[in-house]
Amino acid sequence: MLDRITRLEQNVRYILESDAVDFEDKQDASAKLEEIDQLAGQIHRDKPFERFLQQYIARAHRDYQSGDREEPLCRCSYAECDLKQGRLPGRVRTADSLQGGIDEFQERHPESVVLLEAREEWLSVIGEYRQILREVYADLEQARAEAEPRYKKV
Ligand SMILES: [Zn+2]
């Protein structure tokens, strides 16, 4: 998924850095990219999924404490459960793969609701970012196709 995003980003950058499209089309594309700047930041920082999980869990915990959230973060019976205390479990963080760590954690905490929510949310962040990138790329490709005949005449 992230590979495909990187490829899309490269394609977009390639067109933006070329003379194949008009300045106005480049500006339109740049404006759209600015709108997803925050998503790009979330996706391109170091350990993006881990940091997203940490923030999601901390926020859910705060909301639960203040009564803004009704659903407990985890429905296990362990008082010491990291999730219930608003922390990403160490075992998840240090696992070889984050997803593997989540699967393992869920063997003892099968209803770790917040982890499932966070993963869904992360996929939707990536999906939204990719969707807008695709639109920008499609617009640029179209602009290039329309600009091409004129350049050939020169
Ligand atoms: Zn638990």
Residues whose N, C-alpha, C, O or C-beta is under 5 A from the ligand:
A	BS01	ZN	C74 C76 C81 H109
